[in-house]
Amino acid sequence: MPLHHHPREDALVHSLYDSKTGSFQYVIADPASRRAAIIDPVLDFDEKAGHVATTQADALLAHVEREGLEVVWILDTHPHADHLSAAAYLKQRLDAPMAIGERVTSVQALWKDLYGLDDLATDGRQWDRLFADGDTFDIGALQARVLLSPGHTTASISYVIGSNAFVHDTLMMPDSGTSRADFPGGDARQLYATLQRILALPDDTALFVGHDYGKDGRDPACMSTVAEQRARNIHLAGNVDEASFVRTRQARDATLPLPTLMLHALQVNIRGGRLPEPEANGRRYLRIPLGQFTPPAG
């Protein structure tokens, strides 16, 4: 499970692919100071056995140690529906602050009700910092800027760090189009507006996506440029207008099953990646709300 290097002039960028969920995780570092951020780390979960492991996160930690990096941020782009976040585990190991977009509070409130989590605080206190659109922060000499990116979820943000942007569930690789917008709080029109903001970044900006599934048998890939996305993205090329995009996106979403781990993952991720507290018998339990979602037709 090696980390792959993506050569960039202003930053050290490495990715780690989780084949189970099709997720990419990232480490970006300032070459001079060796300060780094970890973005969208995965906590391994076997839903059949109810087993949690830290294999992915430990690979990230090994890379950090091997490269002599100082992690100064642990960042999530949104509360993930397809994997559990390893942010809390990494914070425990690295003592670095955790952050996410400030709209996570609305996602917490929605899913608190669906899960019946009466004791869940919905003010975002589970993170050290909640980012608003336009907020900036530093990773050594690298300046990072937060770009509000709703559509996939209401709370989604992108991180623009130097000449790189980590856009997670907005764009896919150009041959795969864009990300779904049918989860609670998702909206295809908002996603279209988000995509226009991302594609307004400089042409040579490297866009790092959150997922890839190796379309038509190619190897999974995670990086393209703004120019490549504008020219070749199958949902956006040719200056597609909002109405056409929304029709395409909604038709596609209607055929998609829910992510395998969605109901397992969100109750952990709205806690910042923390597992439920043990009950009186010492065991931890996940909740599955019944009858809240309908499988796609056919």
ChimeraX commands (.cxc) that place a marker at each C-alpha (Angstrom):
marker #1 position 0.00,0.00,0.00 radius 0.5
marker #1 position 2.62,2.59,-1.10 radius 0.5
marker #1 position 2.04,6.31,-1.13 radius 0.5
marker #1 position 2.36,7.80,-4.60 radius 0.5
marker #1 position 4.27,11.03,-5.24 radius 0.5
marker #1 position 2.77,13.75,-7.42 radius 0.5
marker #1 position 5.53,16.16,-8.52 radius 0.5
marker #1 position 4.62,19.81,-7.87 radius 0.5
marker #1 position 6.97,22.80,-7.89 radius 0.5
marker #1 position 5.69,24.35,-4.67 radius 0.5
marker #1 position 4.72,21.36,-2.54 radius 0.5
marker #1 position 5.33,17.72,-1.75 radius 0.5
marker #1 position 2.09,15.86,-2.47 radius 0.5
marker #1 position 1.59,12.17,-1.80 radius 0.5
marker #1 position -1.57,10.11,-2.14 radius 0.5
marker #1 position -2.67,6.84,-0.58 radius 0.5
marker #1 position -5.43,4.83,-2.23 radius 0.5
marker #1 position -7.94,2.74,-0.28 radius 0.5
marker #1 position -9.12,0.11,-2.74 radius 0.5
marker #1 position -12.05,-0.98,-0.54 radius 0.5
marker #1 position -13.81,2.38,-0.74 radius 0.5
marker #1 position -12.09,3.85,-3.80 radius 0.5
marker #1 position -10.88,6.73,-1.63 radius 0.5
marker #1 position -7.76,8.86,-1.98 radius 0.5
marker #1 position -6.03,10.27,1.08 radius 0.5
marker #1 position -3.35,12.93,0.89 radius 0.5
marker #1 position -0.30,14.32,2.62 radius 0.5
marker #1 position 0.82,17.76,1.42 radius 0.5
marker #1 position 4.00,19.31,2.78 radius 0.5
marker #1 position 6.06,22.47,2.46 radius 0.5
marker #1 position 9.47,21.30,1.15 radius 0.5
marker #1 position 11.42,23.90,3.14 radius 0.5
marker #1 position 9.93,23.63,6.62 radius 0.5
marker #1 position 8.71,20.01,6.24 radius 0.5
marker #1 position 5.40,21.04,7.81 radius 0.5
marker #1 position 2.47,19.06,6.46 radius 0.5
marker #1 position -1.27,18.47,6.43 radius 0.5
marker #1 position -3.12,15.18,6.12 radius 0.5
marker #1 position -6.34,15.40,4.11 radius 0.5
marker #1 position -9.33,13.00,4.26 radius 0.5
marker #1 position -7.70,10.06,6.08 radius 0.5
marker #1 position -9.53,6.71,6.11 radius 0.5
marker #1 position -10.28,4.53,9.14 radius 0.5
marker #1 position -10.59,0.93,7.97 radius 0.5
marker #1 position -13.94,-0.73,8.64 radius 0.5
marker #1 position -15.14,-4.24,7.81 radius 0.5
marker #1 position -18.92,-4.02,7.91 radius 0.5
marker #1 position -19.39,-7.80,7.87 radius 0.5
marker #1 position -17.27,-8.33,10.97 radius 0.5
marker #1 position -17.92,-4.95,12.60 radius 0.5
marker #1 position -14.14,-4.61,12.77 radius 0.5
marker #1 position -12.24,-1.31,12.89 radius 0.5
marker #1 position -8.55,-1.08,12.00 radius 0.5
marker #1 position -5.97,1.67,11.45 radius 0.5
marker #1 position -4.01,0.18,8.53 radius 0.5
marker #1 position -4.53,3.18,6.23 radius 0.5
marker #1 position -3.84,5.76,8.93 radius 0.5
marker #1 position -0.74,3.91,10.10 radius 0.5
marker #1 position 0.59,3.98,6.53 radius 0.5
marker #1 position 0.15,7.75,6.57 radius 0.5
marker #1 position 1.97,7.95,9.90 radius 0.5
marker #1 position 4.81,5.82,8.55 radius 0.5
marker #1 position 5.16,8.16,5.58 radius 0.5
marker #1 position 5.23,11.20,7.86 radius 0.5
marker #1 position 7.96,9.65,9.99 radius 0.5
marker #1 position 9.96,8.42,7.00 radius 0.5
marker #1 position 9.91,11.85,5.37 radius 0.5
marker #1 position 10.63,13.76,8.58 radius 0.5
marker #1 position 7.40,15.77,8.39 radius 0.5
marker #1 position 5.67,17.75,11.12 radius 0.5
marker #1 position 1.90,17.45,10.72 radius 0.5
marker #1 position 0.28,20.77,11.63 radius 0.5
marker #1 position -3.26,20.09,10.32 radius 0.5
marker #1 position -5.59,17.11,9.99 radius 0.5
marker #1 position -8.23,18.15,7.46 radius 0.5
marker #1 position -11.50,16.70,6.24 radius 0.5
marker #1 position -13.35,18.14,3.26 radius 0.5
marker #1 position -16.79,17.04,4.53 radius 0.5
marker #1 position -18.46,14.34,6.66 radius 0.5
marker #1 position -17.83,11.33,4.42 radius 0.5
marker #1 position -20.57,8.85,3.53 radius 0.5
marker #1 position -18.35,6.13,2.07 radius 0.5
marker #1 position -15.65,5.69,4.69 radius 0.5
marker #1 position -14.97,6.36,8.35 radius 0.5
marker #1 position -12.61,9.26,9.04 radius 0.5
marker #1 position -9.32,8.56,10.81 radius 0.5
marker #1 position -8.97,12.21,11.89 radius 0.5
marker #1 position -9.53,11.54,15.60 radius 0.5
marker #1 position -7.05,8.64,15.62 radius 0.5
marker #1 position -4.40,10.76,13.89 radius 0.5
marker #1 position -5.00,13.66,16.28 radius 0.5
marker #1 position -4.37,11.28,19.17 radius 0.5
marker #1 position -1.09,10.17,17.59 radius 0.5
marker #1 position 0.12,13.52,16.26 radius 0.5
marker #1 position -1.46,16.13,18.56 radius 0.5
marker #1 position -2.32,18.24,15.50 radius 0.5
marker #1 position -5.56,20.22,15.20 radius 0.5
marker #1 position -8.53,18.76,13.30 radius 0.5
marker #1 position -10.59,20.95,10.99 radius 0.5
marker #1 position -13.60,20.80,8.67 radius 0.5
marker #1 position -16.08,23.26,7.14 radius 0.5
marker #1 position -18.35,25.23,9.48 radius 0.5
marker #1 position -21.51,23.91,7.83 radius 0.5
marker #1 position -20.81,20.54,9.41 radius 0.5
marker #1 position -23.16,21.70,12.16 radius 0.5
marker #1 position -26.16,21.43,9.81 radius 0.5
marker #1 position -25.09,17.90,8.84 radius 0.5
marker #1 position -24.75,17.03,12.52 radius 0.5
marker #1 position -28.27,18.29,13.23 radius 0.5
marker #1 position -29.76,16.33,10.32 radius 0.5
marker #1 position -28.10,13.04,11.18 radius 0.5
marker #1 position -28.52,13.46,14.94 radius 0.5
marker #1 position -32.24,13.23,14.28 radius 0.5
marker #1 position -31.98,10.31,11.85 radius 0.5
marker #1 position -29.80,8.31,14.25 radius 0.5
marker #1 position -31.62,9.38,17.42 radius 0.5
marker #1 position -28.36,10.58,19.01 radius 0.5
marker #1 position -29.79,12.67,21.84 radius 0.5
marker #1 position -26.39,13.32,23.42 radius 0.5
marker #1 position -24.64,14.55,20.27 radius 0.5
marker #1 position -23.45,18.17,20.39 radius 0.5
marker #1 position -24.24,19.83,17.06 radius 0.5
marker #1 position -22.06,22.94,17.36 radius 0.5
marker #1 position -18.95,21.40,15.77 radius 0.5
marker #1 position -17.02,21.21,19.03 radius 0.5
marker #1 position -15.63,17.82,17.92 radius 0.5
marker #1 position -13.13,19.73,15.73 radius 0.5
marker #1 position -10.48,22.26,16.70 radius 0.5
marker #1 position -11.39,24.63,13.89 radius 0.5
marker #1 position -14.40,25.12,11.65 radius 0.5
marker #1 position -13.52,26.84,8.38 radius 0.5
marker #1 position -15.64,29.42,6.58 radius 0.5
marker #1 position -15.44,30.27,2.90 radius 0.5
marker #1 position -12.30,32.31,2.24 radius 0.5
marker #1 position -10.52,31.42,5.47 radius 0.5
marker #1 position -6.75,31.06,5.17 radius 0.5
marker #1 position -4.15,29.15,7.15 radius 0.5
marker #1 position -0.51,28.17,6.74 radius 0.5
marker #1 position 1.32,24.90,6.25 radius 0.5
marker #1 position 4.86,26.15,6.68 radius 0.5
marker #1 position 5.41,28.56,3.78 radius 0.5
marker #1 position 2.40,27.20,1.92 radius 0.5
marker #1 position -0.72,29.30,2.19 radius 0.5
marker #1 position -4.03,27.44,2.16 radius 0.5
marker #1 position -7.41,28.93,1.30 radius 0.5
marker #1 position -10.83,27.43,1.97 radius 0.5
marker #1 position -13.29,27.30,-0.92 radius 0.5
marker #1 position -16.89,26.56,0.09 radius 0.5
marker #1 position -17.97,23.68,-2.17 radius 0.5
marker #1 position -21.58,22.63,-1.48 radius 0.5
marker #1 position -23.54,20.29,-3.70 radius 0.5
marker #1 position -22.33,16.83,-2.79 radius 0.5
marker #1 position -23.11,17.81,0.80 radius 0.5
marker #1 position -24.10,21.16,2.22 radius 0.5
marker #1 position -20.91,21.16,4.32 radius 0.5
marker #1 position -18.34,20.37,1.61 radius 0.5
marker #1 position -15.25,22.54,1.27 radius 0.5
marker #1 position -12.14,22.41,-0.92 radius 0.5
marker #1 position -8.61,23.28,0.18 radius 0.5
marker #1 position -6.61,25.40,-2.28 radius 0.5
marker #1 position -2.99,25.05,-1.18 radius 0.5
marker #1 position -0.44,26.81,-3.34 radius 0.5
marker #1 position -0.94,25.53,-6.89 radius 0.5
marker #1 position -2.98,22.54,-5.68 radius 0.5
marker #1 position -6.65,22.08,-4.82 radius 0.5
marker #1 position -8.11,19.18,-2.91 radius 0.5
marker #1 position -11.69,19.04,-4.19 radius 0.5
marker #1 position -12.84,15.62,-2.96 radius 0.5
marker #1 position -16.48,14.85,-3.88 radius 0.5
marker #1 position -17.01,17.59,-6.46 radius 0.5
marker #1 position -15.12,16.57,-9.58 radius 0.5
marker #1 position -14.05,13.07,-10.49 radius 0.5
marker #1 position -11.34,12.37,-13.06 radius 0.5
marker #1 position -12.36,13.83,-16.45 radius 0.5
marker #1 position -13.50,10.47,-17.90 radius 0.5
marker #1 position -15.77,9.90,-14.88 radius 0.5
marker #1 position -17.43,13.30,-14.63 radius 0.5
marker #1 position -18.62,14.70,-11.33 radius 0.5
marker #1 position -19.76,13.51,-7.92 radius 0.5
marker #1 position -23.30,12.62,-6.91 radius 0.5
marker #1 position -25.56,15.20,-5.28 radius 0.5
marker #1 position -28.47,13.12,-3.98 radius 0.5
marker #1 position -27.50,12.62,-0.33 radius 0.5
marker #1 position -29.50,14.49,2.35 radius 0.5
marker #1 position -28.39,18.11,2.02 radius 0.5
marker #1 position -27.00,17.57,-1.49 radius 0.5
marker #1 position -28.09,19.70,-4.44 radius 0.5
marker #1 position -27.12,19.41,-8.11 radius 0.5
marker #1 position -27.55,23.15,-8.74 radius 0.5
marker #1 position -25.25,24.01,-5.87 radius 0.5
marker #1 position -22.77,21.46,-7.20 radius 0.5
marker #1 position -22.81,23.14,-10.61 radius 0.5
marker #1 position -22.04,26.52,-9.02 radius 0.5
marker #1 position -19.24,24.93,-6.99 radius 0.5
marker #1 position -17.73,23.39,-10.12 radius 0.5
marker #1 position -17.70,26.77,-11.84 radius 0.5
marker #1 position -15.75,28.23,-8.90 radius 0.5
marker #1 position -13.22,25.40,-9.03 radius 0.5
marker #1 position -12.82,25.66,-12.81 radius 0.5
marker #1 position -12.16,29.40,-12.42 radius 0.5
marker #1 position -8.87,28.60,-10.66 radius 0.5
marker #1 position -5.70,29.01,-12.77 radius 0.5
marker #1 position -5.45,26.50,-15.63 radius 0.5
marker #1 position -2.39,24.74,-14.21 radius 0.5
marker #1 position -3.90,24.21,-10.76 radius 0.5
marker #1 position -3.63,20.53,-9.85 radius 0.5
marker #1 position -7.01,19.16,-8.80 radius 0.5
marker #1 position -6.83,16.18,-6.45 radius 0.5
marker #1 position -10.07,14.21,-6.25 radius 0.5
marker #1 position -11.42,12.09,-3.44 radius 0.5
marker #1 position -12.43,9.01,-5.37 radius 0.5
marker #1 position -11.65,7.01,-8.48 radius 0.5
marker #1 position -12.70,3.52,-9.47 radius 0.5
marker #1 position -10.44,2.82,-12.45 radius 0.5
marker #1 position -12.94,3.43,-15.25 radius 0.5
marker #1 position -12.80,0.94,-18.13 radius 0.5
marker #1 position -9.99,-0.98,-16.45 radius 0.5
marker #1 position -7.43,1.80,-16.15 radius 0.5
marker #1 position -5.47,2.21,-12.92 radius 0.5
marker #1 position -7.05,4.48,-10.30 radius 0.5
marker #1 position -5.93,8.10,-10.73 radius 0.5
marker #1 position -6.37,11.20,-8.61 radius 0.5
marker #1 position -4.83,14.26,-10.27 radius 0.5
marker #1 position -5.77,16.41,-13.25 radius 0.5
marker #1 position -5.51,20.12,-13.99 radius 0.5
marker #1 position -8.21,22.76,-14.26 radius 0.5
marker #1 position -7.49,23.01,-18.00 radius 0.5
marker #1 position -7.86,19.24,-18.45 radius 0.5
marker #1 position -11.12,19.17,-16.54 radius 0.5
marker #1 position -12.54,22.08,-18.48 radius 0.5
marker #1 position -11.62,20.46,-21.80 radius 0.5
marker #1 position -12.44,16.81,-21.15 radius 0.5
marker #1 position -14.80,16.32,-18.19 radius 0.5
marker #1 position -17.70,14.27,-19.56 radius 0.5
marker #1 position -20.28,16.24,-17.54 radius 0.5
marker #1 position -18.88,19.73,-18.13 radius 0.5
marker #1 position -16.90,19.97,-21.39 radius 0.5
marker #1 position -18.33,22.29,-24.01 radius 0.5
marker #1 position -19.59,24.90,-21.53 radius 0.5
marker #1 position -22.54,22.80,-20.38 radius 0.5
marker #1 position -25.21,25.03,-18.86 radius 0.5
marker #1 position -26.74,24.55,-15.42 radius 0.5
marker #1 position -30.03,23.03,-16.59 radius 0.5
marker #1 position -28.28,20.41,-18.73 radius 0.5
marker #1 position -25.86,19.54,-15.96 radius 0.5
marker #1 position -28.65,19.17,-13.41 radius 0.5
marker #1 position -30.62,16.86,-15.72 radius 0.5
marker #1 position -27.57,14.68,-16.31 radius 0.5
marker #1 position -26.58,14.61,-12.65 radius 0.5
marker #1 position -30.07,13.82,-11.34 radius 0.5
marker #1 position -30.65,11.08,-13.92 radius 0.5
marker #1 position -27.35,9.47,-13.00 radius 0.5
marker #1 position -27.95,9.78,-9.25 radius 0.5
marker #1 position -31.34,8.06,-9.55 radius 0.5
marker #1 position -29.55,4.87,-10.64 radius 0.5
marker #1 position -26.93,4.81,-7.89 radius 0.5
marker #1 position -27.17,2.65,-4.76 radius 0.5
marker #1 position -26.24,4.26,-1.46 radius 0.5
marker #1 position -22.59,3.82,-0.48 radius 0.5
marker #1 position -22.07,0.53,1.31 radius 0.5
marker #1 position -20.81,2.21,4.48 radius 0.5
marker #1 position -22.99,5.34,4.53 radius 0.5
marker #1 position -25.16,4.43,7.52 radius 0.5
marker #1 position -22.14,3.06,9.38 radius 0.5
marker #1 position -19.84,5.96,8.57 radius 0.5
marker #1 position -21.84,9.12,9.10 radius 0.5
marker #1 position -22.58,8.48,12.77 radius 0.5
marker #1 position -18.80,8.28,13.32 radius 0.5
marker #1 position -17.87,11.14,11.02 radius 0.5
marker #1 position -20.28,13.66,12.55 radius 0.5
marker #1 position -18.29,13.00,15.74 radius 0.5
marker #1 position -15.03,13.87,13.97 radius 0.5
marker #1 position -14.11,10.23,13.42 radius 0.5
marker #1 position -14.71,9.16,17.02 radius 0.5
marker #1 position -16.37,5.82,17.65 radius 0.5
marker #1 position -19.42,5.67,19.93 radius 0.5
marker #1 position -18.61,5.42,23.61 radius 0.5
marker #1 position -18.73,1.90,25.11 radius 0.5
marker #1 position -22.00,0.94,26.76 radius 0.5
marker #1 position -22.34,-0.62,30.22 radius 0.5
marker #1 position -21.17,-4.00,28.94 radius 0.5
marker #1 position -17.97,-2.50,27.52 radius 0.5
marker #1 position -19.00,-2.91,23.89 radius 0.5
marker #1 position -19.45,-0.18,21.28 radius 0.5
marker #1 position -22.46,-0.20,18.98 radius 0.5
marker #1 position -23.37,1.49,15.70 radius 0.5
marker #1 position -26.96,2.45,14.92 radius 0.5
marker #1 position -28.72,1.71,11.64 radius 0.5
marker #1 position -31.94,3.72,11.09 radius 0.5
marker #1 position -34.48,1.49,9.38 radius 0.5
marker #1 position -36.83,2.61,6.64 radius 0.5
marker #1 position -35.22,6.01,6.07 radius 0.5
marker #1 position -33.87,5.37,2.56 radius 0.5
marker #1 position -35.20,3.59,-0.51 radius 0.5
marker #1 position -32.98,1.53,-2.84 radius 0.5
marker #1 position -32.86,2.71,-6.48 radius 0.5
marker #1 position -35.47,1.21,-8.79 radius 0.5
marker #1 position -34.37,-1.90,-10.62 radius 0.5
marker link #1:1,2 radius 0.2
marker link #1:2,3 radius 0.2
marker link #1:3,4 radius 0.2
marker link #1:4,5 radius 0.2
marker link #1:5,6 radius 0.2
marker link #1:6,7 radius 0.2
marker link #1:7,8 radius 0.2
marker link #1:8,9 radius 0.2
marker link #1:9,10 radius 0.2
marker link #1:10,11 radius 0.2
marker link #1:11,12 radius 0.2
marker link #1:12,13 radius 0.2
marker link #1:13,14 radius 0.2
marker link #1:14,15 radius 0.2
marker link #1:15,16 radius 0.2
marker link #1:16,17 radius 0.2
marker link #1:17,18 radius 0.2
marker link #1:18,19 radius 0.2
marker link #1:19,20 radius 0.2
marker link #1:20,21 radius 0.2
marker link #1:21,22 radius 0.2
marker link #1:22,23 radius 0.2
marker link #1:23,24 radius 0.2
marker link #1:24,25 radius 0.2
marker link #1:25,26 radius 0.2
marker link #1:26,27 radius 0.2
marker link #1:27,28 radius 0.2
marker link #1:28,29 radius 0.2
marker link #1:29,30 radius 0.2
marker link #1:30,31 radius 0.2
marker link #1:31,32 radius 0.2
marker link #1:32,33 radius 0.2
marker link #1:33,34 radius 0.2
marker link #1:34,35 radius 0.2
marker link #1:35,36 radius 0.2
marker link #1:36,37 radius 0.2
marker link #1:37,38 radius 0.2
marker link #1:38,39 radius 0.2
marker link #1:39,40 radius 0.2
marker link #1:40,41 radius 0.2
marker link #1:41,42 radius 0.2
marker link #1:42,43 radius 0.2
marker link #1:43,44 radius 0.2
marker link #1:44,45 radius 0.2
marker link #1:45,46 radius 0.2
marker link #1:46,47 radius 0.2
marker link #1:47,48 radius 0.2
marker link #1:48,49 radius 0.2
marker link #1:49,50 radius 0.2
marker link #1:50,51 radius 0.2
marker link #1:51,52 radius 0.2
marker link #1:52,53 radius 0.2
marker link #1:53,54 radius 0.2
marker link #1:54,55 radius 0.2
marker link #1:55,56 radius 0.2
marker link #1:56,57 radius 0.2
marker link #1:57,58 radius 0.2
marker link #1:58,59 radius 0.2
marker link #1:59,60 radius 0.2
marker link #1:60,61 radius 0.2
marker link #1:61,62 radius 0.2
marker link #1:62,63 radius 0.2
marker link #1:63,64 radius 0.2
marker link #1:64,65 radius 0.2
marker link #1:65,66 radius 0.2
marker link #1:66,67 radius 0.2
marker link #1:67,68 radius 0.2
marker link #1:68,69 radius 0.2
marker link #1:69,70 radius 0.2
marker link #1:70,71 radius 0.2
marker link #1:71,72 radius 0.2
marker link #1:72,73 radius 0.2
marker link #1:73,74 radius 0.2
marker link #1:74,75 radius 0.2
marker link #1:75,76 radius 0.2
marker link #1:76,77 radius 0.2
marker link #1:77,78 radius 0.2
marker link #1:78,79 radius 0.2
marker link #1:79,80 radius 0.2
marker link #1:80,81 radius 0.2
marker link #1:81,82 radius 0.2
marker link #1:82,83 radius 0.2
marker link #1:83,84 radius 0.2
marker link #1:84,85 radius 0.2
marker link #1:85,86 radius 0.2
marker link #1:86,87 radius 0.2
marker link #1:87,88 radius 0.2
marker link #1:88,89 radius 0.2
marker link #1:89,90 radius 0.2
marker link #1:90,91 radius 0.2
marker link #1:91,92 radius 0.2
marker link #1:92,93 radius 0.2
marker link #1:93,94 radius 0.2
marker link #1:94,95 radius 0.2
marker link #1:95,96 radius 0.2
marker link #1:96,97 radius 0.2
marker link #1:97,98 radius 0.2
marker link #1:98,99 radius 0.2
marker link #1:99,100 radius 0.2
marker link #1:100,101 radius 0.2
marker link #1:101,102 radius 0.2
marker link #1:102,103 radius 0.2
marker link #1:103,104 radius 0.2
marker link #1:104,105 radius 0.2
marker link #1:105,106 radius 0.2
marker link #1:106,107 radius 0.2
marker link #1:107,108 radius 0.2
marker link #1:108,109 radius 0.2
marker link #1:109,110 radius 0.2
marker link #1:110,111 radius 0.2
marker link #1:111,112 radius 0.2
marker link #1:112,113 radius 0.2
marker link #1:113,114 radius 0.2
marker link #1:114,115 radius 0.2
marker link #1:115,116 radius 0.2
marker link #1:116,117 radius 0.2
marker link #1:117,118 radius 0.2
marker link #1:118,119 radius 0.2
marker link #1:119,120 radius 0.2
marker link #1:120,121 radius 0.2
marker link #1:121,122 radius 0.2
marker link #1:122,123 radius 0.2
marker link #1:123,124 radius 0.2
marker link #1:124,125 radius 0.2
marker link #1:125,126 radius 0.2
marker link #1:126,127 radius 0.2
marker link #1:127,128 radius 0.2
marker link #1:128,129 radius 0.2
marker link #1:129,130 radius 0.2
marker link #1:130,131 radius 0.2
marker link #1:131,132 radius 0.2
marker link #1:132,133 radius 0.2
marker link #1:133,134 radius 0.2
marker link #1:134,135 radius 0.2
marker link #1:135,136 radius 0.2
marker link #1:136,137 radius 0.2
marker link #1:137,138 radius 0.2
marker link #1:138,139 radius 0.2
marker link #1:139,140 radius 0.2
marker link #1:140,141 radius 0.2
marker link #1:141,142 radius 0.2
marker link #1:142,143 radius 0.2
marker link #1:143,144 radius 0.2
marker link #1:144,145 radius 0.2
marker link #1:145,146 radius 0.2
marker link #1:146,147 radius 0.2
marker link #1:147,148 radius 0.2
marker link #1:148,149 radius 0.2
marker link #1:149,150 radius 0.2
marker link #1:150,151 radius 0.2
marker link #1:151,152 radius 0.2
marker link #1:152,153 radius 0.2
marker link #1:153,154 radius 0.2
marker link #1:154,155 radius 0.2
marker link #1:155,156 radius 0.2
marker link #1:156,157 radius 0.2
marker link #1:157,158 radius 0.2
marker link #1:158,159 radius 0.2
marker link #1:159,160 radius 0.2
marker link #1:160,161 radius 0.2
marker link #1:161,162 radius 0.2
marker link #1:162,163 radius 0.2
marker link #1:163,164 radius 0.2
marker link #1:164,165 radius 0.2
marker link #1:165,166 radius 0.2
marker link #1:166,167 radius 0.2
marker link #1:167,168 radius 0.2
marker link #1:168,169 radius 0.2
marker link #1:169,170 radius 0.2
marker link #1:170,171 radius 0.2
marker link #1:171,172 radius 0.2
marker link #1:172,173 radius 0.2
marker link #1:173,174 radius 0.2
marker link #1:174,175 radius 0.2
marker link #1:175,176 radius 0.2
marker link #1:176,177 radius 0.2
marker link #1:177,178 radius 0.2
marker link #1:178,179 radius 0.2
marker link #1:179,180 radius 0.2
marker link #1:180,181 radius 0.2
marker link #1:181,182 radius 0.2
marker link #1:182,183 radius 0.2
marker link #1:183,184 radius 0.2
marker link #1:184,185 radius 0.2
marker link #1:185,186 radius 0.2
marker link #1:186,187 radius 0.2
marker link #1:187,188 radius 0.2
marker link #1:188,189 radius 0.2
marker link #1:189,190 radius 0.2
marker link #1:190,191 radius 0.2
marker link #1:191,192 radius 0.2
marker link #1:192,193 radius 0.2
marker link #1:193,194 radius 0.2
marker link #1:194,195 radius 0.2
marker link #1:195,196 radius 0.2
marker link #1:196,197 radius 0.2
marker link #1:197,198 radius 0.2
marker link #1:198,199 radius 0.2
marker link #1:199,200 radius 0.2
marker link #1:200,201 radius 0.2
marker link #1:201,202 radius 0.2
marker link #1:202,203 radius 0.2
marker link #1:203,204 radius 0.2
marker link #1:204,205 radius 0.2
marker link #1:205,206 radius 0.2
marker link #1:206,207 radius 0.2
marker link #1:207,208 radius 0.2
marker link #1:208,209 radius 0.2
marker link #1:209,210 radius 0.2
marker link #1:210,211 radius 0.2
marker link #1:211,212 radius 0.2
marker link #1:212,213 radius 0.2
marker link #1:213,214 radius 0.2
marker link #1:214,215 radius 0.2
marker link #1:215,216 radius 0.2
marker link #1:216,217 radius 0.2
marker link #1:217,218 radius 0.2
marker link #1:218,219 radius 0.2
marker link #1:219,220 radius 0.2
marker link #1:220,221 radius 0.2
marker link #1:221,222 radius 0.2
marker link #1:222,223 radius 0.2
marker link #1:223,224 radius 0.2
marker link #1:224,225 radius 0.2
marker link #1:225,226 radius 0.2
marker link #1:226,227 radius 0.2
marker link #1:227,228 radius 0.2
marker link #1:228,229 radius 0.2
marker link #1:229,230 radius 0.2
marker link #1:230,231 radius 0.2
marker link #1:231,232 radius 0.2
marker link #1:232,233 radius 0.2
marker link #1:233,234 radius 0.2
marker link #1:234,235 radius 0.2
marker link #1:235,236 radius 0.2
marker link #1:236,237 radius 0.2
marker link #1:237,238 radius 0.2
marker link #1:238,239 radius 0.2
marker link #1:239,240 radius 0.2
marker link #1:240,241 radius 0.2
marker link #1:241,242 radius 0.2
marker link #1:242,243 radius 0.2
marker link #1:243,244 radius 0.2
marker link #1:244,245 radius 0.2
marker link #1:245,246 radius 0.2
marker link #1:246,247 radius 0.2
marker link #1:247,248 radius 0.2
marker link #1:248,249 radius 0.2
marker link #1:249,250 radius 0.2
marker link #1:250,251 radius 0.2
marker link #1:251,252 radius 0.2
marker link #1:252,253 radius 0.2
marker link #1:253,254 radius 0.2
marker link #1:254,255 radius 0.2
marker link #1:255,256 radius 0.2
marker link #1:256,257 radius 0.2
marker link #1:257,258 radius 0.2
marker link #1:258,259 radius 0.2
marker link #1:259,260 radius 0.2
marker link #1:260,261 radius 0.2
marker link #1:261,262 radius 0.2
marker link #1:262,263 radius 0.2
marker link #1:263,264 radius 0.2
marker link #1:264,265 radius 0.2
marker link #1:265,266 radius 0.2
marker link #1:266,267 radius 0.2
marker link #1:267,268 radius 0.2
marker link #1:268,269 radius 0.2
marker link #1:269,270 radius 0.2
marker link #1:270,271 radius 0.2
marker link #1:271,272 radius 0.2
marker link #1:272,273 radius 0.2
marker link #1:273,274 radius 0.2
marker link #1:274,275 radius 0.2
marker link #1:275,276 radius 0.2
marker link #1:276,277 radius 0.2
marker link #1:277,278 radius 0.2
marker link #1:278,279 radius 0.2
marker link #1:279,280 radius 0.2
marker link #1:280,281 radius 0.2
marker link #1:281,282 radius 0.2
marker link #1:282,283 radius 0.2
marker link #1:283,284 radius 0.2
marker link #1:284,285 radius 0.2
marker link #1:285,286 radius 0.2
marker link #1:286,287 radius 0.2
marker link #1:287,288 radius 0.2
marker link #1:288,289 radius 0.2
marker link #1:289,290 radius 0.2
marker link #1:290,291 radius 0.2
marker link #1:291,292 radius 0.2
marker link #1:292,293 radius 0.2
marker link #1:293,294 radius 0.2
marker link #1:294,295 radius 0.2
marker link #1:295,296 radius 0.2
marker link #1:296,297 radius 0.2
marker link #1:297,298 radius 0.2
view
